[in-house]
Amino acid sequence: MKPDVVIIGGGHNGLVAAALLARGGLKPLVLERRDVVGGAAVTEEFHPGFKASTVAHLLGPLRRSVVEELDLKNRGLGFVEAEPRVFAPRPDGGGVALWGDAGKTAFELRKLSPEDADRYPEFHRSLSAIAAYLARLLVLTPPDIDEPLKGPILSWLGLGMGFRGLGREDAQRLLRWGPMAVADFASEWFSTDVMRAIVCGRGIHGLFGGPWSAGTTANLLLQAATGDGNGAGSAVQLVGGLGSLAGALSAAARQHGAEIRTGATVERIAVQDGRVTGVVLAGGEEIAARAVVSGADPKRTFLELLDPAVLDPDDVRRLRNYRQQGMASKVNLALDSLPPFRGDASPDLLRGRIHIGDDVDDLERAFDDAKYGGISRKPYLEATIPTLWDTTLAPAGQHVMSVYVQFTPYALREGSWETRRDEVGEATLRTLETYAPGISRRVLARQVITPLDLERTYGLTGGHPAHGEMALDQLFLARPLLGWGRYRGPLPGLYMCGAGTHPGGGVTGGPAANAAREILADLR
């Protein structure tokens, strides 16, 4: 079967694109260089009997339209929205829990700070309203900068009306918050260090920037728009780990007629007479297609798979300046028992995201180490313990702890990742010991995945989990570059569907859903 479309990369976005294109009547072929599909959304055994969502450990959550159109709820996926959604333990015992129910969160906060308890409902309401408005933007294709009136005019008019519908106060907040440092944003709402730190953690997550970096509030707003806008954020996980998503998406794609090949490394994108004509695999096999869709990151796509000589020199320069340096590592721990958090924190409090970062200054100091090329001595951590609700991931009575570690820069000032890998594991455990004394003695094994591993094993150039910084100058119609923000590459027949396109990173399927809509419009 000659494919209509070749999709480079079997990550979750590549699989979503394949399923939606096949559902739309095209014949897609997915080419994945690894032996498993899923990209960074995989479940792997890292120690005998212990499995973890190796890289990403939370859903974005998935875009609702993707779930509905591909009938994912009837494909064996077990969605879990853990409660509380986030728990921030304190070094002196106890901690703060934020729940999906804003009233319950406010009630619990009153023990810590009556002032913060009084402010929380309005924080939740305003953030939810603004997130609901921004969510409408995430599903749209950015406008053509050369022909801005071309496209779905009614959608843009609806956005304008929706902005007015926010009301004066929330509309002004949206315009003011976007460029703000998230530390300033948090201080406007809350007085306690821990509440400010929780808010700041959402703003800096996945960015090479600290809480005092300008524009970090935009990242928080984008995450809120991707989820449900809840003041506590999202904590959606899957039974069996994120690898079960890849299985469901693969089944949906194949059912609709897509073909998926693993162990198939694309060596280059073929170009003839100024048009993309297919791909060439390692070993020389050539596959012709009407279109090529890259789920890989922008730098890998345009500077490695495509001959830069076919691009405008100015575009090559802009691509090389596209910010795509990773800042995070992943540590997966196999534990012989549940970690003992101070104050005898109930296991029920640990089912969602566990925020480790006492205050805003701690988060900023963690960034200070990294911006000068060092590994953070006291990193910002986001952990989950999926075995609290999914006992299939570890032997009976034992646990997996999945820890996202920020900041660990891809480019180290001293040494190399081959020699400094263990420093990440040690810094992670040293930081956790402050909150859960004795956790190190319960570790049976640990897996450390550095930014270099993210590049080499998972194909993330620069080790950036979101295919590039989610900064204001690299969002919407400027993602990845101005003029390339509509999922179409600079050559006819070339498209993009990965996290390097609008609306960006996270396990959401959003970029692929938008891209598939545009590809179907072009090819049908």
Backbone torsions as a table, in degrees:
resi	resn	phi	psi	omega
1	MET	NA	121.4	174.7
2	LYS	-79.9	124.2	-177.2
3	PRO	-76.1	151.5	169.5
4	ASP	-75.7	-39.0	-172.7
5	VAL	-134.5	134.7	170.7
6	VAL	-104.7	128.8	179.2
7	ILE	-109.5	121.5	-179.7
8	ILE	-88.5	112.9	177.3
9	GLY	104.4	126.5	179.9
10	GLY	-103.2	33.8	171.1
11	GLY	-70.9	179.5	-174.2
12	HIS	-62.2	-35.0	178.4
13	ASN	-68.5	-40.2	176.8
14	GLY	-61.0	-39.9	-179.9
15	LEU	-70.3	-39.2	176.9
16	VAL	-62.3	-45.0	179.4
17	ALA	-60.5	-44.6	-179.3
18	ALA	-60.9	-45.7	-178.0
19	ALA	-64.5	-42.6	-177.9
20	LEU	-72.1	-36.8	177.6
21	LEU	-67.1	-41.4	177.8
22	ALA	-65.2	-40.8	177.7
23	ARG	-61.7	-29.8	-180.0
24	GLY	-85.0	1.4	173.9
25	GLY	106.3	-1.0	177.7
26	LEU	-90.8	168.9	178.7
27	LYS	-113.8	93.6	-179.0
28	PRO	-89.8	149.2	172.3
29	LEU	-123.0	120.0	177.9
30	VAL	-95.2	130.9	178.5
31	LEU	-116.8	115.0	-178.6
32	GLU	-117.5	125.6	-175.0
33	ARG	-73.8	-26.9	177.5
34	ARG	-81.1	173.1	178.7
35	ASP	-85.0	-5.5	178.2
36	VAL	-129.9	151.3	175.6
37	VAL	-96.0	167.1	179.0
38	GLY	122.9	-22.4	-179.2
39	GLY	62.5	-122.3	179.0
40	ALA	-86.3	-1.0	177.7
41	ALA	-107.2	76.6	-175.8
42	VAL	-133.4	156.0	171.7
43	THR	-112.3	124.4	-176.3
44	GLU	-137.0	148.4	175.3
45	GLU	-81.6	120.7	-178.4
46	PHE	-107.0	-8.0	175.7
47	HIS	-157.2	144.0	-176.1
48	PRO	-48.0	118.7	178.8
49	GLY	88.8	-7.4	-176.4
50	PHE	-117.1	124.6	179.2
51	LYS	-124.0	146.6	179.5
52	ALA	-141.7	157.5	165.5
53	SER	-71.7	97.9	-161.2
54	THR	-58.0	-44.1	-177.5
55	VAL	-107.5	-86.6	175.8
56	ALA	-69.3	139.8	179.0
57	HIS	-122.3	4.3	176.9
58	LEU	-134.7	146.8	169.9
59	LEU	-73.3	162.3	-173.5
60	GLY	-66.5	-39.3	5.3
61	PRO	-80.2	172.9	178.8
62	LEU	-60.8	143.3	176.4
63	ARG	-62.0	136.0	-175.3
64	ARG	-59.6	-39.1	-178.4
65	SER	-64.2	-33.8	178.2
66	VAL	-66.4	-44.7	179.0
67	VAL	-60.1	-43.2	-176.0
68	GLU	-74.3	-46.8	-175.3
69	GLU	-66.9	-31.7	-179.3
70	LEU	-99.4	5.8	175.3
71	ASP	53.7	44.7	-173.3
72	LEU	-70.0	-26.3	-179.7
73	LYS	-68.9	-19.9	178.1
74	ASN	-102.4	19.4	178.4
75	ARG	-116.0	27.5	173.3
76	GLY	84.9	8.1	180.0
77	LEU	-81.3	132.2	176.5
78	GLY	-108.4	100.6	-178.6
79	PHE	-82.1	136.0	179.3
80	VAL	-129.0	117.1	170.9
81	GLU	-101.2	95.8	-172.9
82	ALA	-68.5	146.8	174.8
83	GLU	-129.7	136.8	-3.3
84	PRO	-66.3	158.5	-177.0
85	ARG	-72.3	-32.5	176.9
86	VAL	-145.3	141.5	175.6
87	PHE	-130.6	128.0	179.0
88	ALA	-112.8	99.1	178.1
89	PRO	-67.6	155.0	179.9
90	ARG	-114.1	146.4	-177.3
91	PRO	-59.3	-27.3	-178.2
92	ASP	-93.8	8.5	179.4
93	GLY	106.2	156.9	-178.2
94	GLY	73.3	-157.8	-179.6
95	GLY	164.4	-176.1	-178.0
96	VAL	-120.0	130.0	178.4
97	ALA	-114.6	134.0	174.7
98	LEU	-112.6	129.8	-175.0
99	TRP	-109.2	164.2	174.9
100	GLY	-63.1	-31.1	177.7
101	ASP	-83.5	113.9	-176.4
102	ALA	-63.6	-34.3	179.3
103	GLY	-65.6	-40.7	178.4
104	LYS	-65.7	-40.4	178.0
105	THR	-62.0	-45.7	180.0
106	ALA	-61.7	-39.5	178.6
107	PHE	-61.9	-44.6	180.0
108	GLU	-68.0	-36.1	-178.8
109	LEU	-66.4	-23.7	-176.7
110	ARG	-61.0	-27.7	177.3
111	LYS	-67.8	-29.0	-178.0
112	LEU	-90.7	-48.3	-175.8
113	SER	-157.0	108.6	176.9
114	PRO	-57.2	-34.5	179.9
115	GLU	-64.0	-46.1	178.8
116	ASP	-66.4	-35.6	178.0
117	ALA	-62.6	-39.8	179.7
118	ASP	-68.8	-32.7	-176.5
119	ARG	-81.8	-24.3	-170.6
120	TYR	-62.0	-44.1	-179.4
121	PRO	-57.8	-40.1	178.9
122	GLU	-70.5	-37.4	174.5
123	PHE	-57.5	-48.4	-179.5
124	HIS	-63.7	-44.5	-178.4
125	ARG	-63.3	-48.4	-176.8
126	SER	-66.6	-43.1	179.1
127	LEU	-63.4	-39.8	179.3
128	SER	-64.4	-41.7	-179.4
129	ALA	-65.6	-45.2	-179.6
130	ILE	-68.3	-38.4	178.6
131	ALA	-64.1	-40.2	179.0
132	ALA	-62.7	-37.2	177.0
133	TYR	-67.9	-47.8	-178.5
134	LEU	-64.3	-30.5	179.9
135	ALA	-59.5	-29.9	177.5
136	ARG	-67.9	-28.6	178.9
137	LEU	-74.7	-31.7	-175.0
138	LEU	-66.9	-27.3	-176.6
139	VAL	-90.2	-3.4	-178.7
140	LEU	-93.6	149.9	170.4
141	THR	-79.1	129.2	178.6
142	PRO	-55.5	150.4	-177.3
143	PRO	-69.6	157.7	174.6
144	ASP	-76.1	120.3	-175.4
145	ILE	-69.0	-21.0	177.2
146	ASP	-85.0	-30.5	178.4
147	GLU	-132.7	73.1	-172.9
148	PRO	-62.5	-21.4	-179.7
149	LEU	-87.9	-3.9	178.9
150	LYS	-79.1	136.5	177.5
151	GLY	117.5	-162.9	-174.4
152	PRO	-76.5	85.1	-176.7
153	ILE	-59.5	-38.7	-178.4
154	LEU	-61.0	-35.1	178.8
155	SER	-64.3	-41.4	-179.8
156	TRP	-70.8	-37.0	175.4
157	LEU	-63.9	-38.1	177.5
158	GLY	-63.4	-36.2	176.9
159	LEU	-64.0	-41.2	178.6
160	GLY	-62.7	-42.6	177.8
161	MET	-66.2	-37.6	178.9
162	GLY	-63.7	-35.3	177.6
163	PHE	-63.3	-43.3	177.3
164	ARG	-64.0	-34.0	-178.9
165	GLY	-69.6	-14.6	177.2
166	LEU	-64.0	-25.9	-172.8
167	GLY	91.5	157.1	-173.1
168	ARG	-60.1	-45.0	-174.2
169	GLU	-66.5	-48.8	-178.4
170	ASP	-69.7	-34.7	177.6
171	ALA	-63.5	-42.7	177.8
172	GLN	-66.2	-38.1	178.1
173	ARG	-62.2	-44.3	-180.0
174	LEU	-58.5	-47.4	-179.0
175	LEU	-64.1	-34.0	-176.4
176	ARG	-84.3	-35.8	-173.5
177	TRP	-70.6	-39.3	-173.1
178	GLY	-47.1	-51.3	-178.0
179	PRO	-79.8	-5.0	-172.7
180	MET	-72.6	151.0	164.9
181	ALA	-70.1	137.2	-175.3
182	VAL	-66.0	-22.8	176.4
183	ALA	-64.2	-40.5	176.9
184	ASP	-67.6	-41.0	178.4
185	PHE	-59.0	-48.0	-179.1
186	ALA	-63.0	-38.1	-178.0
187	SER	-68.5	-26.5	177.8
188	GLU	-66.7	-26.1	-174.2
189	TRP	-102.9	-39.1	-168.7
190	PHE	-128.4	152.5	-176.5
191	SER	-104.9	-22.9	-176.6
192	THR	-87.6	147.1	-177.7
193	ASP	-60.3	-42.1	-173.8
194	VAL	-68.1	-39.3	178.6
195	MET	-67.2	-39.9	176.6
196	ARG	-63.0	-39.8	-178.8
197	ALA	-66.3	-39.4	178.6
198	ILE	-61.6	-45.5	179.0
199	VAL	-63.5	-43.5	-179.2
200	CYS	-65.3	-33.6	177.7
201	GLY	-58.2	-40.0	178.0
202	ARG	-67.3	-33.7	-178.1
203	GLY	-73.1	-33.1	-176.9
204	ILE	-97.3	-7.7	-176.2
205	HIS	-59.0	121.1	178.1
206	GLY	81.2	8.3	179.1
207	LEU	-115.3	149.0	171.9
208	PHE	-90.4	71.4	-179.0
209	GLY	-165.2	152.2	178.6
210	GLY	-96.2	176.9	-177.0
211	PRO	-62.9	-20.6	177.5
212	TRP	-92.6	5.9	177.9
213	SER	-79.2	134.8	-179.6
214	ALA	-61.9	144.3	175.1
215	GLY	85.6	-1.8	-177.6
216	THR	-71.6	-20.5	174.9
217	THR	-66.7	-31.2	178.4
218	ALA	-60.3	-37.1	178.4
219	ASN	-64.3	-41.0	177.1
220	LEU	-62.8	-44.7	-179.6
221	LEU	-63.6	-37.9	179.0
222	LEU	-65.4	-42.1	177.5
223	GLN	-64.0	-40.0	179.1
224	ALA	-64.4	-39.5	179.8
225	ALA	-67.5	-33.0	179.0
226	THR	-68.3	-36.0	179.4
227	GLY	-91.9	-136.1	-178.0
228	ASP	-107.9	9.6	178.2
229	GLY	77.4	6.9	-176.6
230	ASN	-64.1	141.9	178.9
231	GLY	-61.4	-24.2	179.7
232	ALA	-88.6	-4.9	-175.6
233	GLY	81.0	-167.6	-177.3
234	SER	-115.9	154.2	176.5
235	ALA	-144.2	44.7	-176.7
236	VAL	-77.8	129.2	179.2
237	GLN	-132.5	173.0	-178.4
238	LEU	-124.1	138.5	171.8
239	VAL	-62.9	130.6	-176.5
240	GLY	89.2	1.0	-178.9
241	GLY	81.7	175.3	-175.8
242	LEU	-68.3	-16.2	176.7
243	GLY	-61.0	-25.4	178.5
244	SER	-67.6	-25.6	176.0
245	LEU	-65.7	-45.0	179.4
246	ALA	-59.4	-38.8	178.2
247	GLY	-63.5	-43.2	-179.2
248	ALA	-68.1	-41.5	180.0
249	LEU	-66.9	-39.5	177.7
250	SER	-61.7	-43.3	179.6
251	ALA	-63.0	-41.6	179.4
252	ALA	-64.9	-43.4	-178.9
253	ALA	-62.9	-45.8	-178.9
254	ARG	-66.4	-38.3	180.0
255	GLN	-60.1	-36.1	-179.0
256	HIS	-85.8	-3.2	174.1
257	GLY	112.4	7.1	178.1
258	ALA	-80.3	154.3	173.9
259	GLU	-112.2	140.0	-179.6
260	ILE	-126.4	124.7	177.8
261	ARG	-118.2	127.4	173.9
262	THR	-101.1	167.0	-177.1
263	GLY	63.3	26.5	-177.5
264	ALA	-118.4	100.7	-176.4
265	THR	-91.4	120.5	175.6
266	VAL	-78.7	122.5	-179.2
267	GLU	-89.4	-38.4	177.5
268	ARG	-159.3	157.6	174.3
269	ILE	-91.3	125.9	-176.6
270	ALA	-81.8	137.4	-179.9
271	VAL	-131.0	133.9	176.7
272	GLN	-140.2	127.8	179.3
273	ASP	54.2	40.7	175.6
274	GLY	77.1	11.7	-179.5
275	ARG	-131.3	142.3	176.3
276	VAL	-73.0	131.0	-175.4
277	THR	-119.0	-5.3	-178.5
278	GLY	153.7	-155.6	-179.6
279	VAL	-136.5	161.3	174.1
280	VAL	-121.3	127.6	-179.0
281	LEU	-88.8	159.4	171.7
282	ALA	-58.6	129.0	-174.4
283	GLY	105.3	-13.6	172.2
284	GLY	103.2	-9.2	-179.2
285	GLU	-63.1	132.6	178.9
286	GLU	-108.1	134.6	179.0
287	ILE	-124.7	116.7	179.5
288	ALA	-88.3	148.4	178.9
289	ALA	-159.2	158.8	176.5
290	ARG	-67.8	-30.3	-178.1
291	ALA	-150.5	152.6	174.1
292	VAL	-119.3	129.6	180.0
293	VAL	-116.6	120.8	-178.6
294	SER	-98.3	123.3	171.5
295	GLY	-94.5	1.8	178.6
296	ALA	-79.9	168.9	-179.1
297	ASP	-71.6	162.2	-175.0
298	PRO	-58.6	-43.1	-177.4
299	LYS	-67.5	-40.4	178.2
300	ARG	-65.7	-40.4	-177.8
301	THR	-65.1	-51.4	-169.0
302	PHE	-95.4	-21.9	-178.4
303	LEU	-106.1	-13.5	179.8
304	GLU	-118.1	-51.3	-176.8
305	LEU	-79.3	-29.1	178.8
306	LEU	-104.3	140.5	176.6
307	ASP	-68.8	114.5	-178.3
308	PRO	-57.3	-18.1	-179.2
309	ALA	-65.1	-21.7	-179.9
310	VAL	-84.7	-3.5	-179.1
311	LEU	-100.0	158.1	172.5
312	ASP	-64.8	133.4	-179.0
313	PRO	-55.2	-33.4	178.6
314	ASP	-67.6	-35.9	177.1
315	ASP	-67.3	-38.2	177.1
316	VAL	-62.0	-42.2	177.9
317	ARG	-62.5	-43.3	179.9
318	ARG	-65.1	-38.3	178.1
319	LEU	-63.3	-41.7	-179.4
320	ARG	-66.9	-23.1	177.8
321	ASN	-94.5	-2.2	175.1
322	TYR	-64.5	127.3	-171.4
323	ARG	-82.2	113.7	-173.4
324	GLN	-143.9	36.7	176.7
325	GLN	-90.9	124.8	-179.0
326	GLY	-67.2	158.2	-176.3
327	MET	-137.0	2.9	-172.0
328	ALA	-134.4	154.4	173.2
329	SER	-125.7	172.7	177.8
330	LYS	-129.2	134.3	175.8
331	VAL	-122.7	121.2	176.8
332	ASN	-108.7	126.3	-175.4
333	LEU	-112.8	132.1	169.7
334	ALA	-96.3	118.6	-173.9
335	LEU	-114.5	143.1	178.6
336	ASP	-79.5	-12.4	177.7
337	SER	-163.3	174.4	-177.9
338	LEU	-66.9	136.4	179.4
339	PRO	-63.6	138.8	-174.6
340	PRO	-90.0	88.1	179.5
341	PHE	-71.6	145.9	-179.6
342	ARG	-57.0	148.3	179.8
343	GLY	77.2	12.9	179.9
344	ASP	51.7	50.6	179.1
345	ALA	-56.2	128.9	-179.6
346	SER	-61.9	140.0	175.7
347	PRO	-54.5	-28.5	179.8
348	ASP	-63.9	-23.7	178.9
349	LEU	-79.3	-12.6	-171.6
350	LEU	-103.6	14.3	-173.1
351	ARG	-80.8	-21.4	-179.1
352	GLY	-102.2	-140.7	177.1
353	ARG	-79.9	137.3	176.1
354	ILE	-109.9	113.1	-177.4
355	HIS	-91.0	124.3	178.1
356	ILE	-116.4	107.3	-179.7
357	GLY	170.0	107.0	-169.8
358	ASP	-63.4	-47.5	-174.8
359	ASP	-151.9	176.1	-176.0
360	VAL	-61.4	-38.4	-179.2
361	ASP	-63.9	-37.4	177.2
362	ASP	-61.2	-42.6	-179.9
363	LEU	-67.0	-37.5	179.2
364	GLU	-69.2	-39.0	178.3
365	ARG	-66.4	-33.2	176.2
366	ALA	-62.2	-38.9	177.3
367	PHE	-70.8	-36.1	179.7
368	ASP	-55.4	-43.4	178.4
369	ASP	-58.2	-46.2	-171.3
370	ALA	-74.2	-35.2	-175.1
371	LYS	-69.3	-14.4	173.7
372	TYR	-104.7	17.8	174.0
373	GLY	86.3	15.1	-179.6
374	GLY	-107.3	158.3	174.3
375	ILE	-81.3	130.3	-178.4
376	SER	-57.6	128.8	179.6
377	ARG	-73.6	-33.2	175.4
378	LYS	-129.6	83.7	-171.9
379	PRO	-73.1	159.2	168.4
380	TYR	-78.0	130.2	-176.9
381	LEU	-123.5	142.9	166.7
382	GLU	-125.6	119.6	-175.1
383	ALA	-119.7	155.4	169.4
384	THR	-134.9	153.6	174.8
385	ILE	-123.7	81.4	-172.4
386	PRO	-64.8	-20.6	-179.1
387	THR	-71.4	-7.7	175.4
388	LEU	-69.3	-23.5	178.4
389	TRP	-129.2	-3.1	178.2
390	ASP	-135.5	92.2	-174.5
391	THR	-76.9	-2.6	179.7
392	THR	-76.9	-9.9	-173.9
393	LEU	-88.3	-8.7	-178.4
394	ALA	-153.8	160.0	175.4
395	PRO	-58.9	158.0	-177.4
396	ALA	-54.3	131.5	176.9
397	GLY	82.0	-6.2	-179.7
398	GLN	-110.6	168.8	-169.9
399	HIS	-140.3	158.2	171.2
400	VAL	-111.6	134.0	172.5
401	MET	-119.5	121.6	-178.1
402	SER	-104.2	120.6	-171.4
403	VAL	-124.6	118.2	172.7
404	TYR	-86.3	127.8	-170.8
405	VAL	-119.4	121.6	-178.8
406	GLN	-137.0	118.9	28.9
407	PHE	-125.2	137.6	175.1
408	THR	-138.9	97.2	-170.7
409	PRO	-70.7	143.9	177.2
410	TYR	-59.2	-43.6	-179.0
411	ALA	-96.8	105.8	-180.0
412	LEU	-85.3	140.8	177.9
413	ARG	-71.2	-36.4	-178.5
414	GLU	-128.6	140.3	176.2
415	GLY	72.4	-165.4	-178.5
416	SER	-137.8	165.6	179.1
417	TRP	-68.2	-25.3	177.1
418	GLU	-64.0	-34.7	-177.5
419	THR	-96.5	-16.2	-173.0
420	ARG	-114.0	8.0	-178.6
421	ARG	-53.3	-46.7	-174.7
422	ASP	-63.8	-22.5	179.0
423	GLU	-61.9	-32.3	179.2
424	VAL	-67.3	-45.3	178.0
425	GLY	-62.1	-42.0	-179.7
426	GLU	-66.6	-43.2	179.8
427	ALA	-64.6	-36.5	178.9
428	THR	-64.4	-49.1	-179.0
429	LEU	-68.0	-38.2	178.5
430	ARG	-61.3	-40.5	178.7
431	THR	-68.9	-42.4	179.0
432	LEU	-64.1	-32.9	-179.5
433	GLU	-59.2	-30.2	179.3
434	THR	-61.8	-31.9	-175.3
435	TYR	-104.3	-28.3	-178.3
436	ALA	-133.2	76.2	-176.8
437	PRO	-57.1	132.9	179.1
438	GLY	93.0	0.0	-178.2
439	ILE	-63.1	-32.3	-177.6
440	SER	-62.2	-33.4	-179.4
441	ARG	-72.3	-14.9	-178.8
442	ARG	-95.3	-1.3	-177.7
443	VAL	-81.5	119.1	175.7
444	LEU	-87.2	-32.3	179.4
445	ALA	-163.5	156.1	175.4
446	ARG	-140.1	145.9	176.2
447	GLN	-117.0	127.7	178.6
448	VAL	-114.1	121.6	178.4
449	ILE	-113.3	111.0	-176.1
450	THR	-90.2	170.0	174.9
451	PRO	-57.0	-32.9	177.8
452	LEU	-67.5	-37.3	175.5
453	ASP	-64.7	-39.3	178.5
454	LEU	-60.7	-34.6	178.2
455	GLU	-75.1	-50.4	-173.4
456	ARG	-72.3	-44.5	-174.7
457	THR	-87.2	-41.8	-172.2
458	TYR	-105.7	2.3	173.0
459	GLY	73.9	22.9	-179.7
460	LEU	-95.8	98.7	-177.5
461	THR	-55.7	130.8	-177.9
462	GLY	74.8	-0.3	-179.3
463	GLY	71.7	21.0	-177.9
464	HIS	-89.5	118.1	-175.2
465	PRO	-66.0	-21.0	-177.7
466	ALA	-106.2	17.1	180.0
467	HIS	60.7	27.6	179.9
468	GLY	131.6	152.7	-177.5
469	GLU	-58.3	135.3	176.4
470	MET	-90.7	58.4	-179.4
471	ALA	-99.5	162.1	-173.9
472	LEU	-56.4	-34.0	-178.6
473	ASP	-84.2	1.6	177.9
474	GLN	-129.8	34.9	179.5
475	LEU	-123.2	163.6	173.5
476	PHE	56.3	-123.1	-174.8
477	LEU	-73.9	-6.6	175.9
478	ALA	-100.3	15.6	179.0
479	ARG	-113.4	113.8	2.6
480	PRO	-83.3	-28.3	179.3
481	LEU	-138.0	153.4	172.5
482	LEU	-58.0	130.4	-177.6
483	GLY	95.8	-15.3	179.7
484	TRP	-117.9	20.7	-171.6
485	GLY	-89.4	9.6	-175.9
486	ARG	-113.6	27.4	175.9
487	TYR	72.1	0.3	178.3
488	ARG	-104.0	132.8	178.3
489	GLY	-77.4	-178.7	-177.2
490	PRO	-76.5	-7.0	178.0
491	LEU	-117.9	143.7	176.1
492	PRO	-57.7	138.7	178.8
493	GLY	89.1	-1.0	-179.0
494	LEU	-113.3	128.6	-178.7
495	TYR	-131.0	164.8	177.9
496	MET	-128.7	143.4	179.4
497	CYS	-139.1	9.1	-175.2
498	GLY	-90.3	-173.6	-177.3
499	ALA	-68.0	-11.6	175.5
500	GLY	-77.5	5.6	175.6
501	THR	-117.6	167.1	177.7
502	HIS	-62.0	135.9	5.9
503	PRO	-96.3	14.2	171.8
504	GLY	105.9	-153.2	-169.2
505	GLY	-80.7	-177.0	-175.7
506	GLY	97.7	154.3	-179.2
507	VAL	-86.3	78.0	-175.0
508	THR	-118.0	-28.1	-173.0
509	GLY	76.4	0.4	-177.0
510	GLY	-61.0	-50.4	179.6
511	PRO	-58.0	-42.0	-178.4
512	ALA	-68.1	-38.5	179.2
513	ALA	-64.0	-43.9	177.7
514	ASN	-64.0	-45.3	-178.3
515	ALA	-62.9	-43.0	-179.6
516	ALA	-59.9	-38.3	178.4
517	ARG	-61.0	-43.1	-179.1
518	GLU	-70.4	-39.8	-179.6
519	ILE	-64.9	-43.9	178.3
520	LEU	-62.0	-38.7	179.4
521	ALA	-64.0	-36.8	-179.5
522	ASP	-75.5	-44.7	-170.1
523	LEU	-87.5	-20.7	-179.8
524	ARG	-87.1	NA	NA
